[in-house]
Amino acid sequence: MQKLHLVMGGRVKDPQHLEFVDLNAVQLVGVYPDYASAEEVWRSYAQRTVDDAEMRYVIVHLHKLLEPDLPPQ
């Protein structure tokens, strides 16, 4: 099974949470075939905004959303 990962980010209302200020402004960076690739891109984007506490980038495990009944490997 292909394990897809989405990297996305944007401005959040509170740095302690993941509620985006404007969903239209959320940046969809890309979809990656494995966690290592997604993490590399995520680090790059996160480091660019390290001084801005309200900017947040995350990795979403798309494969867990697409097939939630699969056992973890």
Rosetta constraint file for C-alpha pairs under 8 A:
AtomPair CA 2 CA 33 HARMONIC 6.65 0.50
AtomPair CA 2 CA 34 HARMONIC 7.95 0.50
AtomPair CA 2 CA 63 HARMONIC 7.41 0.50
AtomPair CA 3 CA 33 HARMONIC 5.87 0.50
AtomPair CA 3 CA 34 HARMONIC 5.79 0.50
AtomPair CA 3 CA 35 HARMONIC 7.87 0.50
AtomPair CA 3 CA 61 HARMONIC 7.61 0.50
AtomPair CA 3 CA 62 HARMONIC 7.30 0.50
AtomPair CA 3 CA 63 HARMONIC 5.17 0.50
AtomPair CA 4 CA 31 HARMONIC 6.54 0.50
AtomPair CA 4 CA 32 HARMONIC 5.68 0.50
AtomPair CA 4 CA 33 HARMONIC 4.85 0.50
AtomPair CA 4 CA 34 HARMONIC 6.09 0.50
AtomPair CA 4 CA 35 HARMONIC 7.88 0.50
AtomPair CA 4 CA 61 HARMONIC 6.44 0.50
AtomPair CA 4 CA 62 HARMONIC 5.30 0.50
AtomPair CA 4 CA 63 HARMONIC 5.34 0.50
AtomPair CA 5 CA 31 HARMONIC 5.48 0.50
AtomPair CA 5 CA 32 HARMONIC 5.12 0.50
AtomPair CA 5 CA 33 HARMONIC 6.42 0.50
AtomPair CA 5 CA 34 HARMONIC 6.40 0.50
AtomPair CA 5 CA 35 HARMONIC 6.38 0.50
AtomPair CA 5 CA 38 HARMONIC 6.24 0.50
AtomPair CA 5 CA 59 HARMONIC 6.42 0.50
AtomPair CA 5 CA 60 HARMONIC 5.56 0.50
AtomPair CA 5 CA 61 HARMONIC 4.79 0.50
AtomPair CA 5 CA 62 HARMONIC 5.29 0.50
AtomPair CA 5 CA 63 HARMONIC 7.17 0.50
AtomPair CA 6 CA 28 HARMONIC 7.67 0.50
AtomPair CA 6 CA 29 HARMONIC 7.51 0.50
AtomPair CA 6 CA 30 HARMONIC 5.77 0.50
AtomPair CA 6 CA 31 HARMONIC 4.42 0.50
AtomPair CA 6 CA 32 HARMONIC 6.36 0.50
AtomPair CA 6 CA 38 HARMONIC 7.07 0.50
AtomPair CA 6 CA 59 HARMONIC 5.59 0.50
AtomPair CA 6 CA 60 HARMONIC 4.97 0.50
AtomPair CA 6 CA 61 HARMONIC 6.61 0.50
AtomPair CA 6 CA 62 HARMONIC 6.49 0.50
AtomPair CA 7 CA 28 HARMONIC 6.43 0.50
AtomPair CA 7 CA 29 HARMONIC 5.36 0.50
AtomPair CA 7 CA 30 HARMONIC 5.56 0.50
AtomPair CA 7 CA 31 HARMONIC 6.46 0.50
AtomPair CA 7 CA 32 HARMONIC 7.96 0.50
AtomPair CA 7 CA 38 HARMONIC 6.37 0.50
AtomPair CA 7 CA 41 HARMONIC 7.52 0.50
AtomPair CA 7 CA 42 HARMONIC 6.22 0.50
AtomPair CA 7 CA 57 HARMONIC 7.01 0.50
AtomPair CA 7 CA 58 HARMONIC 5.77 0.50
AtomPair CA 7 CA 59 HARMONIC 4.67 0.50
AtomPair CA 7 CA 60 HARMONIC 6.38 0.50
AtomPair CA 8 CA 26 HARMONIC 7.00 0.50
AtomPair CA 8 CA 27 HARMONIC 5.49 0.50
AtomPair CA 8 CA 28 HARMONIC 4.51 0.50
AtomPair CA 8 CA 29 HARMONIC 5.26 0.50
AtomPair CA 8 CA 30 HARMONIC 7.23 0.50
AtomPair CA 8 CA 57 HARMONIC 5.53 0.50
AtomPair CA 8 CA 58 HARMONIC 5.63 0.50
AtomPair CA 8 CA 59 HARMONIC 6.68 0.50
AtomPair CA 8 CA 60 HARMONIC 7.83 0.50
AtomPair CA 9 CA 26 HARMONIC 5.66 0.50
AtomPair CA 9 CA 27 HARMONIC 5.28 0.50
AtomPair CA 9 CA 28 HARMONIC 6.78 0.50
AtomPair CA 9 CA 29 HARMONIC 7.62 0.50
AtomPair CA 9 CA 55 HARMONIC 7.18 0.50
AtomPair CA 9 CA 56 HARMONIC 5.32 0.50
AtomPair CA 9 CA 57 HARMONIC 3.88 0.50
AtomPair CA 9 CA 58 HARMONIC 6.06 0.50
AtomPair CA 10 CA 20 HARMONIC 6.60 0.50
AtomPair CA 10 CA 21 HARMONIC 7.96 0.50
AtomPair CA 10 CA 25 HARMONIC 6.72 0.50
AtomPair CA 10 CA 26 HARMONIC 4.73 0.50
AtomPair CA 10 CA 27 HARMONIC 6.00 0.50
AtomPair CA 10 CA 55 HARMONIC 5.39 0.50
AtomPair CA 10 CA 56 HARMONIC 5.54 0.50
AtomPair CA 10 CA 57 HARMONIC 6.52 0.50
AtomPair CA 11 CA 20 HARMONIC 5.74 0.50
AtomPair CA 11 CA 21 HARMONIC 5.81 0.50
AtomPair CA 11 CA 22 HARMONIC 7.41 0.50
AtomPair CA 11 CA 26 HARMONIC 7.47 0.50
AtomPair CA 11 CA 54 HARMONIC 5.29 0.50
AtomPair CA 11 CA 55 HARMONIC 4.40 0.50
AtomPair CA 11 CA 56 HARMONIC 6.23 0.50
AtomPair CA 12 CA 17 HARMONIC 7.39 0.50
AtomPair CA 12 CA 18 HARMONIC 6.11 0.50
AtomPair CA 12 CA 19 HARMONIC 5.43 0.50
AtomPair CA 12 CA 20 HARMONIC 4.18 0.50
AtomPair CA 12 CA 21 HARMONIC 5.18 0.50
AtomPair CA 12 CA 54 HARMONIC 5.24 0.50
AtomPair CA 12 CA 55 HARMONIC 6.15 0.50
AtomPair CA 12 CA 56 HARMONIC 6.70 0.50
AtomPair CA 13 CA 17 HARMONIC 7.65 0.50
AtomPair CA 13 CA 18 HARMONIC 7.75 0.50
AtomPair CA 13 CA 19 HARMONIC 5.96 0.50
AtomPair CA 13 CA 20 HARMONIC 5.99 0.50
AtomPair CA 13 CA 21 HARMONIC 5.38 0.50
AtomPair CA 13 CA 54 HARMONIC 6.90 0.50
AtomPair CA 14 CA 18 HARMONIC 7.35 0.50
AtomPair CA 14 CA 19 HARMONIC 7.22 0.50
AtomPair CA 14 CA 54 HARMONIC 6.70 0.50
AtomPair CA 15 CA 53 HARMONIC 5.92 0.50
AtomPair CA 15 CA 54 HARMONIC 5.36 0.50
AtomPair CA 15 CA 55 HARMONIC 7.79 0.50
AtomPair CA 15 CA 56 HARMONIC 7.73 0.50
AtomPair CA 18 CA 56 HARMONIC 7.84 0.50
AtomPair CA 20 CA 26 HARMONIC 7.51 0.50
AtomPair CA 22 CA 26 HARMONIC 6.79 0.50
AtomPair CA 31 CA 38 HARMONIC 7.52 0.50
AtomPair CA 32 CA 37 HARMONIC 6.16 0.50
AtomPair CA 32 CA 38 HARMONIC 5.52 0.50
AtomPair CA 33 CA 37 HARMONIC 7.13 0.50
AtomPair CA 33 CA 38 HARMONIC 7.79 0.50
AtomPair CA 34 CA 38 HARMONIC 6.48 0.50
AtomPair CA 35 CA 39 HARMONIC 5.91 0.50
AtomPair CA 36 CA 40 HARMONIC 6.24 0.50
AtomPair CA 37 CA 41 HARMONIC 6.54 0.50
AtomPair CA 38 CA 42 HARMONIC 5.99 0.50
AtomPair CA 38 CA 59 HARMONIC 6.86 0.50
AtomPair CA 39 CA 43 HARMONIC 6.00 0.50
AtomPair CA 39 CA 59 HARMONIC 7.31 0.50
AtomPair CA 40 CA 44 HARMONIC 6.45 0.50
AtomPair CA 41 CA 45 HARMONIC 6.42 0.50
AtomPair CA 42 CA 46 HARMONIC 5.93 0.50
AtomPair CA 42 CA 57 HARMONIC 6.57 0.50
AtomPair CA 42 CA 58 HARMONIC 6.83 0.50
AtomPair CA 42 CA 59 HARMONIC 6.99 0.50
AtomPair CA 43 CA 47 HARMONIC 5.88 0.50
AtomPair CA 44 CA 48 HARMONIC 6.51 0.50
AtomPair CA 45 CA 49 HARMONIC 6.89 0.50
AtomPair CA 45 CA 57 HARMONIC 7.03 0.50
AtomPair CA 46 CA 50 HARMONIC 6.04 0.50
AtomPair CA 46 CA 56 HARMONIC 6.94 0.50
AtomPair CA 46 CA 57 HARMONIC 5.89 0.50
AtomPair CA 49 CA 53 HARMONIC 7.85 0.50
AtomPair CA 49 CA 55 HARMONIC 6.43 0.50
AtomPair CA 49 CA 56 HARMONIC 7.98 0.50
AtomPair CA 61 CA 65 HARMONIC 6.98 0.50
AtomPair CA 62 CA 66 HARMONIC 6.10 0.50
AtomPair CA 63 CA 67 HARMONIC 5.93 0.50
AtomPair CA 63 CA 68 HARMONIC 7.60 0.50
AtomPair CA 64 CA 68 HARMONIC 4.92 0.50
AtomPair CA 64 CA 70 HARMONIC 7.90 0.50
